Amino acid sequence: MSSLPRRETLAPASAFSEPEKAALYRAIETRRDVRSQFLPDPIDHALLMRLLDAAHHAPSVGFMQPWNFLVIRSPEVKAELREAFTRANDEAREMFDGDKRALYSSLKLQGLTEAPVVLVITCDHTRGGRVVLGRTHNRDTDLYSTVCAVQNLWLAARAEGVGVGWVSIFHDADLRAILRLPGHVTPVACLCLGHVAELHTEPELQARGWRQRLPLEELVLHDRWPENL
């Protein structure tokens, strides 16, 4: 006998109150990539679990929930990650020319040993089985889903007064070796987490002259891709 389908429950989809909406948009607009403003204060376990729970409530294709959260507090592991970053960063610096190289050299692009917690969010490509609803024709949707978890955590952290910095300058093989990741797991985000007293009022790369925010009206297209782009 086949089991009866579960009855769906619905809740009102009304808009948030004005203060709730303002708080959400404030978190989005004031979120920053933190690299050098970390305080030494530890992150309370209950607070960390709230942030991870926010990440765990991210949308995922086929409800596969492909993420895992590797919490790193070990000074030894942090030091290994920093060494791997330094090797890759030295290579990256040489990819830029002239003034860009000089500016790149002046940027602090990680806080791996200063942050109380380093969090690596991974994607398990086997989660949900061989065939996953919504992933049948685009195999990368598990990665997209994991990035949604990163964003959820980042916004929740902003609301909690916790700074987050994404360290992306690594060789994949180095991360895998240091963290002992199996082949079916991809490291998606290496994040530095810690309390902060101050944040930049605008993205640091914008303030330092690396790039400016693009005008929104230049990025909005309609119906089909225009021939002149």
ZAGU-576732 format. One record per residue (C-alpha): residue number from 1; residue in one letter; chain; x, y, z. Coordinates in steps of 0.1 Angstrom, whole numbers. Example, Ala and Ser with C-alpha at 12.3 -4.5 7.8 and 13.67 -1.06 7.14 Angstrom:
<recs>
(rec 1; 'a'; 'A'; (123; -45; 78))
(rec 2; 's'; 'A'; (137; -11; 71))
</recs>
This chain:
<recs>
(rec 1; 'm'; 'A'; (0; 0; 0))
(rec 2; 's'; 'A'; (14; 34; -10))
(rec 3; 's'; 'A'; (17; 59; 18))
(rec 4; 'l'; 'A'; (-6; 90; 17))
(rec 5; 'p'; 'A'; (10; 123; 8))
(rec 6; 'r'; 'A'; (18; 146; 37))
(rec 7; 'r'; 'A'; (-6; 175; 40))
(rec 8; 'e'; 'A'; (10; 208; 32))
(rec 9; 't'; 'A'; (8; 236; 57))
(rec 10; 'l'; 'A'; (7; 272; 46))
(rec 11; 'a'; 'A'; (13; 305; 63))
(rec 12; 'p'; 'A'; (4; 340; 54))
(rec 13; 'a'; 'A'; (28; 357; 29))
(rec 14; 's'; 'A'; (23; 392; 40))
(rec 15; 'a'; 'A'; (50; 418; 38))
(rec 16; 'f'; 'A'; (73; 424; 68))
(rec 17; 's'; 'A'; (67; 454; 90))
(rec 18; 'e'; 'A'; (85; 486; 80))
(rec 19; 'p'; 'A'; (111; 482; 108))
(rec 20; 'e'; 'A'; (117; 445; 98))
(rec 21; 'k'; 'A'; (122; 455; 62))
(rec 22; 'a'; 'A'; (145; 483; 72))
(rec 23; 'a'; 'A'; (166; 459; 93))
(rec 24; 'l'; 'A'; (169; 434; 64))
(rec 25; 'y'; 'A'; (179; 460; 39))
(rec 26; 'r'; 'A'; (204; 475; 64))
(rec 27; 'a'; 'A'; (220; 441; 68))
(rec 28; 'i'; 'A'; (223; 437; 30))
(rec 29; 'e'; 'A'; (236; 473; 24))
(rec 30; 't'; 'A'; (261; 474; 53))
(rec 31; 'r'; 'A'; (275; 439; 50))
(rec 32; 'r'; 'A'; (313; 440; 45))
(rec 33; 'd'; 'A'; (342; 417; 37))
(rec 34; 'v'; 'A'; (362; 419; 70))
(rec 35; 'r'; 'A'; (399; 413; 69))
(rec 36; 's'; 'A'; (416; 434; 96))
(rec 37; 'q'; 'A'; (390; 446; 121))
(rec 38; 'f'; 'A'; (386; 414; 141))
(rec 39; 'l'; 'A'; (385; 417; 179))
(rec 40; 'p'; 'A'; (401; 389; 200))
(rec 41; 'd'; 'A'; (368; 381; 218))
(rec 42; 'p'; 'A'; (357; 345; 212))
(rec 43; 'i'; 'A'; (324; 337; 195))
(rec 44; 'd'; 'A'; (299; 322; 219))
(rec 45; 'h'; 'A'; (288; 287; 209))
(rec 46; 'a'; 'A'; (251; 297; 210))
(rec 47; 'l'; 'A'; (258; 326; 186))
(rec 48; 'l'; 'A'; (278; 304; 163))
(rec 49; 'm'; 'A'; (250; 279; 161))
(rec 50; 'r'; 'A'; (225; 307; 153))
(rec 51; 'l'; 'A'; (247; 317; 124))
(rec 52; 'l'; 'A'; (251; 281; 112))
(rec 53; 'd'; 'A'; (213; 276; 116))
(rec 54; 'a'; 'A'; (207; 306; 94))
(rec 55; 'a'; 'A'; (230; 291; 68))
(rec 56; 'h'; 'A'; (213; 257; 71))
(rec 57; 'h'; 'A'; (180; 275; 62))
(rec 58; 'a'; 'A'; (193; 286; 28))
(rec 59; 'p'; 'A'; (173; 275; -3))
(rec 60; 's'; 'A'; (187; 244; -20))
(rec 61; 'v'; 'A'; (178; 228; -53))
(rec 62; 'g'; 'A'; (158; 197; -47))
(rec 63; 'f'; 'A'; (161; 204; -10))
(rec 64; 'm'; 'A'; (195; 185; -12))
(rec 65; 'q'; 'A'; (211; 207; 15))
(rec 66; 'p'; 'A'; (246; 199; 2))
(rec 67; 'w'; 'A'; (266; 219; 27))
(rec 68; 'n'; 'A'; (287; 210; 57))
(rec 69; 'f'; 'A'; (303; 234; 81))
(rec 70; 'l'; 'A'; (339; 228; 91))
(rec 71; 'v'; 'A'; (346; 250; 122))
(rec 72; 'i'; 'A'; (383; 256; 127))
(rec 73; 'r'; 'A'; (397; 270; 159))
(rec 74; 's'; 'A'; (431; 251; 160))
(rec 75; 'p'; 'A'; (460; 275; 157))
(rec 76; 'e'; 'A'; (480; 248; 138))
(rec 77; 'v'; 'A'; (453; 244; 111))
(rec 78; 'k'; 'A'; (449; 282; 108))
(rec 79; 'a'; 'A'; (487; 285; 104))
(rec 80; 'e'; 'A'; (486; 259; 76))
(rec 81; 'l'; 'A'; (458; 278; 59))
(rec 82; 'r'; 'A'; (477; 310; 61))
(rec 83; 'e'; 'A'; (508; 295; 46))
(rec 84; 'a'; 'A'; (487; 281; 17))
(rec 85; 'f'; 'A'; (472; 315; 12))
(rec 86; 't'; 'A'; (506; 332; 12))
(rec 87; 'r'; 'A'; (519; 309; -15))
(rec 88; 'a'; 'A'; (488; 315; -37))
(rec 89; 'n'; 'A'; (488; 353; -29))
(rec 90; 'd'; 'A'; (524; 357; -40))
(rec 91; 'e'; 'A'; (515; 341; -74))
(rec 92; 'a'; 'A'; (483; 363; -77))
(rec 93; 'r'; 'A'; (502; 395; -71))
(rec 94; 'e'; 'A'; (524; 388; -101))
(rec 95; 'm'; 'A'; (493; 385; -124))
(rec 96; 'f'; 'A'; (487; 423; -121))
(rec 97; 'd'; 'A'; (508; 450; -137))
(rec 98; 'g'; 'A'; (521; 484; -126))
(rec 99; 'd'; 'A'; (499; 504; -102))
(rec 100; 'k'; 'A'; (475; 475; -98))
(rec 101; 'r'; 'A'; (503; 453; -85))
(rec 102; 'a'; 'A'; (514; 479; -60))
(rec 103; 'l'; 'A'; (478; 484; -48))
(rec 104; 'y'; 'A'; (473; 447; -46))
(rec 105; 's'; 'A'; (504; 444; -25))
(rec 106; 's'; 'A'; (490; 469; 0))
(rec 107; 'l'; 'A'; (457; 451; 5))
(rec 108; 'k'; 'A'; (451; 428; 34))
(rec 109; 'l'; 'A'; (432; 399; 19))
(rec 110; 'q'; 'A'; (429; 375; 49))
(rec 111; 'g'; 'A'; (425; 373; 86))
(rec 112; 'l'; 'A'; (431; 337; 91))
(rec 113; 't'; 'A'; (451; 338; 123))
(rec 114; 'e'; 'A'; (434; 369; 137))
(rec 115; 'a'; 'A'; (398; 357; 135))
(rec 116; 'p'; 'A'; (386; 335; 164))
(rec 117; 'v'; 'A'; (369; 311; 140))
(rec 118; 'v'; 'A'; (377; 300; 105))
(rec 119; 'l'; 'A'; (347; 284; 89))
(rec 120; 'v'; 'A'; (349; 263; 57))
(rec 121; 'i'; 'A'; (316; 257; 40))
(rec 122; 't'; 'A'; (317; 227; 17))
(rec 123; 'c'; 'A'; (295; 211; -9))
(rec 124; 'd'; 'A'; (289; 173; -9))
(rec 125; 'h'; 'A'; (282; 164; -45))
(rec 126; 't'; 'A'; (266; 130; -34))
(rec 127; 'r'; 'A'; (240; 146; -11))
(rec 128; 'g'; 'A'; (206; 136; -21))
(rec 129; 'g'; 'A'; (217; 106; -42))
(rec 130; 'r'; 'A'; (226; 101; -78))
(rec 131; 'v'; 'A'; (195; 118; -92))
(rec 132; 'v'; 'A'; (183; 150; -75))
(rec 133; 'l'; 'A'; (152; 170; -84))
(rec 134; 'g'; 'A'; (163; 201; -102))
(rec 135; 'r'; 'A'; (198; 189; -107))
(rec 136; 't'; 'A'; (191; 165; -135))
(rec 137; 'h'; 'A'; (204; 189; -162))
(rec 138; 'n'; 'A'; (226; 214; -144))
(rec 139; 'r'; 'A'; (251; 196; -122))
(rec 140; 'd'; 'A'; (263; 228; -106))
(rec 141; 't'; 'A'; (231; 236; -88))
(rec 142; 'd'; 'A'; (246; 220; -56))
(rec 143; 'l'; 'A'; (274; 246; -57))
(rec 144; 'y'; 'A'; (249; 274; -62))
(rec 145; 's'; 'A'; (228; 262; -33))
(rec 146; 't'; 'A'; (259; 261; -11))
(rec 147; 'v'; 'A'; (267; 298; -20))
(rec 148; 'c'; 'A'; (232; 307; -8))
(rec 149; 'a'; 'A'; (241; 292; 26))
(rec 150; 'v'; 'A'; (272; 314; 26))
(rec 151; 'q'; 'A'; (251; 345; 20))
(rec 152; 'n'; 'A'; (225; 336; 46))
(rec 153; 'l'; 'A'; (253; 332; 72))
(rec 154; 'w'; 'A'; (269; 365; 62))
(rec 155; 'l'; 'A'; (237; 385; 66))
(rec 156; 'a'; 'A'; (229; 369; 99))
(rec 157; 'a'; 'A'; (264; 376; 111))
(rec 158; 'r'; 'A'; (260; 413; 101))
(rec 159; 'a'; 'A'; (228; 414; 122))
(rec 160; 'e'; 'A'; (247; 399; 151))
(rec 161; 'g'; 'A'; (277; 422; 149))
(rec 162; 'v'; 'A'; (300; 395; 137))
(rec 163; 'g'; 'A'; (324; 402; 109))
(rec 164; 'v'; 'A'; (329; 378; 80))
(rec 165; 'g'; 'A'; (358; 377; 55))
(rec 166; 'w'; 'A'; (359; 354; 25))
(rec 167; 'v'; 'A'; (394; 341; 18))
(rec 168; 's'; 'A'; (394; 328; -18))
(rec 169; 'i'; 'A'; (431; 328; -27))
(rec 170; 'f'; 'A'; (441; 292; -24))
(rec 171; 'h'; 'A'; (451; 263; -46))
(rec 172; 'd'; 'A'; (422; 238; -43))
(rec 173; 'a'; 'A'; (447; 210; -37))
(rec 174; 'd'; 'A'; (462; 228; -7))
(rec 175; 'l'; 'A'; (428; 233; 9))
(rec 176; 'r'; 'A'; (419; 196; 3))
(rec 177; 'a'; 'A'; (452; 184; 18))
(rec 178; 'i'; 'A'; (450; 206; 49))
(rec 179; 'l'; 'A'; (414; 198; 56))
(rec 180; 'r'; 'A'; (416; 162; 45))
(rec 181; 'l'; 'A'; (385; 166; 22))
(rec 182; 'p'; 'A'; (373; 135; 3))
(rec 183; 'g'; 'A'; (370; 137; -34))
(rec 184; 'h'; 'A'; (332; 141; -35))
(rec 185; 'v'; 'A'; (334; 172; -14))
(rec 186; 't'; 'A'; (343; 207; -27))
(rec 187; 'p'; 'A'; (354; 236; -5))
(rec 188; 'v'; 'A'; (332; 265; -15))
(rec 189; 'a'; 'A'; (340; 292; 10))
(rec 190; 'c'; 'A'; (368; 297; 36))
(rec 191; 'l'; 'A'; (354; 324; 60))
(rec 192; 'c'; 'A'; (370; 343; 88))
(rec 193; 'l'; 'A'; (345; 350; 116))
(rec 194; 'g'; 'A'; (350; 374; 146))
(rec 195; 'h'; 'A'; (334; 402; 165))
(rec 196; 'v'; 'A'; (342; 437; 151))
(rec 197; 'a'; 'A'; (339; 472; 166))
(rec 198; 'e'; 'A'; (339; 490; 133))
(rec 199; 'l'; 'A'; (332; 484; 97))
(rec 200; 'h'; 'A'; (340; 503; 65))
(rec 201; 't'; 'A'; (312; 526; 54))
(rec 202; 'e'; 'A'; (317; 513; 19))
(rec 203; 'p'; 'A'; (333; 482; 4))
(rec 204; 'e'; 'A'; (370; 484; 11))
(rec 205; 'l'; 'A'; (380; 477; -25))
(rec 206; 'q'; 'A'; (359; 506; -35))
(rec 207; 'a'; 'A'; (374; 529; -9))
(rec 208; 'r'; 'A'; (409; 519; -19))
(rec 209; 'g'; 'A'; (402; 526; -56))
(rec 210; 'w'; 'A'; (403; 490; -69))
(rec 211; 'r'; 'A'; (368; 491; -84))
(rec 212; 'q'; 'A'; (336; 511; -81))
(rec 213; 'r'; 'A'; (301; 497; -78))
(rec 214; 'l'; 'A'; (285; 495; -112))
(rec 215; 'p'; 'A'; (253; 515; -119))
(rec 216; 'l'; 'A'; (223; 492; -115))
(rec 217; 'e'; 'A'; (206; 506; -145))
(rec 218; 'e'; 'A'; (234; 493; -167))
(rec 219; 'l'; 'A'; (230; 458; -155))
(rec 220; 'v'; 'A'; (192; 454; -159))
(rec 221; 'l'; 'A'; (182; 438; -192))
(rec 222; 'h'; 'A'; (148; 429; -206))
(rec 223; 'd'; 'A'; (135; 398; -224))
(rec 224; 'r'; 'A'; (166; 390; -245))
(rec 225; 'w'; 'A'; (203; 397; -244))
(rec 226; 'p'; 'A'; (209; 429; -264))
(rec 227; 'e'; 'A'; (231; 426; -295))
(rec 228; 'n'; 'A'; (255; 453; -284))
(rec 229; 'l'; 'A'; (266; 436; -252))
</recs>
